[in-house]
């Protein structure tokens, strides 16, 4: 199974490339606007990016879903409640998608936004239950999402509480959590850690927001610690859910340089042949 976290330290964001090397297929979750790194990774791993998953309409950065779709032909998938204006395939809670031995299961977790969805990852070659969950903007390392970027903040906080208690915290304790944001992001609270991952069990025991016993107390604390909203977040959301604009396909030409290549061809093969040539030259000098 392929699993790569790509962090974007300028905004405290994280995105993911996941897939199956043997089946040569992959998907990207929450791509950033600059998409070359996904194309380079796909070529290096000899996989084709066939799908782009969005956890939600982002409010703090412009998504790269349009550019990546143009470069790869991948299908953009997002929860039906997102109501985007671009070509996409909507999914609902519990829908599953197969990429070779990898199964991605949608876990609808509204609160941060009504369409927000986490993605459980199942490596069917090793077992039939999730080993990790991409939590997006719902559960972070050390904190939880902010509730005031889409609906009334009290309603958002109540939805986050229920999504956490009824969905994410029902997962086994050893399931890894890989969030959509790290410390420094404006989409979470002040308790967010710079660590890139955690587990359900550790967060259940040590995340202060998850130790609050009642929904009302959770809502009160969530609202009390709200920081400034991301600047221009409404305009960014509209851009992310709006139609794909001309020029979004500028990465397509570069994508031709990053088509999957097996060992013995392309970059890997060239490096191997260069190393072999260097060894022959060295051996010749030694005689």
C-alpha positions in Angstrom: 0.0 0.0 0.0 1.1 3.5 -0.8 0.7 6.2 1.9 2.4 9.6 1.7 1.6 12.8 3.7 2.5 16.0 2.0 2.7 19.0 4.4 2.4 22.6 3.5 4.0 24.5 6.3 3.0 28.0 5.1 -0.6 27.3 6.0 -0.3 24.3 8.4 -2.1 22.1 5.8 -1.6 18.4 5.0 -2.7 16.4 1.9 -2.3 12.7 1.1 -1.3 10.4 -1.8 -2.6 6.9 -1.2 -2.9 3.9 -3.4 -1.8 0.4 -4.3 1.7 0.0 -5.9 0.9 -3.4 -7.3 -2.3 -2.3 -9.0 -0.5 1.0 -10.1 -3.4 3.2 -9.0 -3.6 6.0 -6.5 -5.8 8.9 -5.2 -5.0 12.3 -3.7 -6.9 13.7 -0.8 -7.2 17.5 -0.3 -4.6 18.6 -2.9 -2.9 21.9 -2.6 -2.9 24.4 -5.5 0.7 23.5 -6.5 0.2 20.0 -7.9 3.7 19.1 -9.2 4.7 17.1 -6.1 1.8 14.7 -6.6 2.7 14.2 -10.2 6.3 13.6 -9.3 5.4 11.1 -6.6 3.0 9.2 -8.9 5.7 8.9 -11.5 8.3 7.8 -9.0 6.0 5.1 -7.6 4.7 4.1 -11.1 1.0 4.7 -10.3 -1.8 6.5 -12.0 -3.8 9.1 -10.1 -7.3 8.1 -10.8 -9.3 10.1 -8.1 -9.2 13.3 -6.1 -11.1 13.4 -2.8 -12.0 16.5 -1.0 -12.9 16.4 2.7 -14.8 19.6 2.2 -14.9 23.0 0.5 -11.7 24.5 2.0 -11.8 28.0 3.6 -8.1 28.7 4.1 -6.4 27.8 0.9 -7.2 27.4 -2.8 -7.5 23.7 -3.8 -5.6 22.1 -6.6 -8.4 19.7 -7.6 -9.0 21.4 -10.9 -5.3 21.5 -11.9 -4.7 18.0 -10.8 -7.8 16.7 -12.6 -6.7 18.5 -15.8 -3.2 17.0 -15.5 -4.3 13.4 -14.8 -7.9 13.0 -16.0 -8.8 11.9 -12.4 -12.4 12.2 -11.1 -13.0 14.7 -8.4 -15.2 13.3 -5.5 -16.8 15.3 -2.7 -19.8 14.8 -0.4 -23.1 15.6 -2.1 -23.9 18.4 0.5 -20.9 20.4 -0.9 -22.9 21.3 -4.0 -19.9 22.3 -6.1 -20.3 23.8 -9.6 -17.5 21.8 -11.2 -17.7 18.3 -12.7 -17.5 15.8 -9.9 -19.0 12.5 -8.6 -20.7 13.0 -5.2 -20.6 10.4 -2.5 -22.5 9.8 0.7 -21.7 8.4 4.2 -20.4 4.8 4.0 -19.6 4.8 0.3 -16.4 2.8 -0.5 -13.9 3.1 -3.3 -11.4 0.5 -4.3 -7.9 1.2 -5.5 -6.4 -2.2 -5.8 -6.1 -3.6 -2.3 -6.8 -0.2 -0.8 -10.4 0.6 0.2 -11.3 4.2 1.0 -14.5 4.5 3.1 -16.3 7.8 3.5 -17.2 8.8 7.0 -19.5 11.9 7.0 -18.4 14.1 9.9 -20.3 17.4 9.6 -19.6 20.4 11.8 -16.6 22.3 10.5 -18.7 22.4 7.3 -22.0 20.5 6.5 -20.3 18.4 3.8 -17.2 17.5 5.8 -16.1 13.9 5.4 -13.3 11.9 6.9 -11.8 8.9 5.0 -11.1 5.5 6.6 -8.3 3.6 4.9 -8.4 -0.2 4.7 -5.5 -2.3 3.4 -7.4 -5.4 2.4 -4.2 -7.5 1.9 -3.6 -7.2 5.7 -7.1 -7.1 7.2 -10.7 -6.0 6.8 -10.8 -3.0 9.2 -9.4 0.5 9.0 -5.9 1.0 10.1 -6.0 4.8 9.6 -8.4 7.7 9.1 -7.8 10.9 7.3 -9.7 13.2 9.6 -9.5 16.4 7.5 -10.8 19.3 9.5 -12.6 17.4 12.2 -10.2 15.8 14.6 -6.6 17.2 14.9 -3.6 16.2 17.0 -4.4 17.9 20.3 -7.6 19.7 19.3 -10.7 19.7 17.2 -12.0 21.8 14.3 -13.5 25.3 14.6 -17.3 25.5 14.0 -17.9 28.9 12.6 -16.9 28.9 8.9 -20.2 27.7 7.3 -23.2 27.8 9.7 -24.2 29.2 13.1 -21.2 28.6 15.4 -23.3 26.9 18.1 -24.9 24.6 15.5 -21.5 23.8 14.1 -20.0 23.0 17.5 -22.9 20.6 18.3 -22.4 18.9 14.9 -18.7 18.5 15.6 -19.4 17.0 19.0 -21.7 14.4 17.5 -19.4 13.6 14.6 -16.6 13.0 17.1 -18.6 11.0 19.6 -20.7 9.0 17.2 -18.3 8.4 14.3 -14.6 9.0 14.8 -14.3 7.9 18.5 -16.2 4.7 17.7 -13.1 3.6 15.7 -10.7 1.2 17.4 -8.1 2.8 19.7 -5.1 1.7 17.5 -6.5 3.4 14.3 -4.0 6.1 13.3 -5.3 9.7 12.7 -3.8 11.8 10.0 -5.4 15.3 10.0 -5.8 17.9 7.3 -4.0 20.6 9.4 -1.1 20.9 11.8 -0.3 23.4 14.5 -0.5 27.0 13.2 -3.6 26.5 11.0 -6.5 28.9 11.5 -9.0 26.0 11.0 -8.5 24.6 14.5 -8.0 25.7 18.1 -4.9 26.7 20.0 -4.3 23.1 21.2 -3.3 21.9 17.8 0.1 20.1 17.9 2.9 20.2 15.3 2.9 16.4 15.3 1.8 15.0 12.0 -0.3 12.1 13.3 -1.7 10.4 16.4 -4.1 7.6 17.2 -7.8 7.4 18.2 -6.8 6.0 21.6 -4.2 8.6 22.4 -6.5 11.5 21.4 -9.4 10.0 23.3 -7.2 9.9 26.5 -5.2 13.1 26.1 -7.0 15.6 23.8 -8.7 18.0 26.2 -11.6 18.7 23.8 -12.5 15.0 23.9 -12.6 14.7 27.6 -15.5 17.1 28.0 -18.4 15.1 29.3 -21.4 17.0 27.9 -22.5 18.5 24.6 -23.3 21.8 26.2 -20.0 22.1 27.9 -18.2 21.1 24.6 -20.1 23.9 22.8 -19.3 26.5 25.4 -15.6 25.7 25.3 -15.5 25.5 21.5 -17.0 29.0 21.2 -14.8 30.5 24.0 -11.5 29.6 22.3 -12.4 30.7 18.8 -9.6 32.7 17.2 -9.8 35.0 14.1 -11.3 33.6 11.0 -9.1 33.0 8.0 -9.0 36.2 5.9 -11.3 36.2 2.9 -12.5 32.7 3.8 -15.9 33.2 2.1 -14.3 34.2 -1.2 -11.9 31.2 -0.9 -14.8 28.8 -0.3 -16.7 30.2 -3.3 -13.5 29.8 -5.5 -13.1 26.2 -4.3 -16.7 25.2 -4.9 -17.0 27.2 -8.1 -16.5 26.1 -11.8 -13.1 25.1 -12.9 -11.5 28.1 -14.6 -9.5 28.3 -17.8 -5.8 27.9 -17.2 -6.4 25.3 -14.5 -5.0 22.7 -17.0 -1.6 24.3 -17.2 -0.1 21.4 -15.4 -1.1 18.9 -18.1 2.0 19.5 -20.2 4.3 19.0 -17.2 2.3 15.8 -16.4 3.6 14.1 -19.5 7.0 14.2 -17.9 5.6 12.4 -14.9 3.9 9.4 -16.4 4.3 6.1 -14.5 7.7 4.4 -15.2 8.7 1.0 -14.0 12.2 0.2 -12.8 14.5 -0.1 -15.8 12.9 2.8 -17.6 12.5 6.5 -17.0 14.0 8.1 -13.9 14.6 5.0 -11.8 16.2 3.2 -14.8 18.3 6.2 -15.7 19.6 6.4 -12.1 20.4 2.7 -12.0 22.2 2.9 -15.3 24.2 6.0 -14.2 25.2 4.3 -11.0 26.3 1.2 -13.0 28.4 3.3 -15.4 30.0 5.1 -12.4 31.0 1.7 -10.9 32.5 0.6 -14.2 34.6 3.8 -14.5 35.8 3.4 -10.9 36.7 -0.2 -11.6 38.7 0.8 -14.7 40.7 3.4 -12.8 41.5 0.8 -10.2 43.2 -1.6 -12.7 
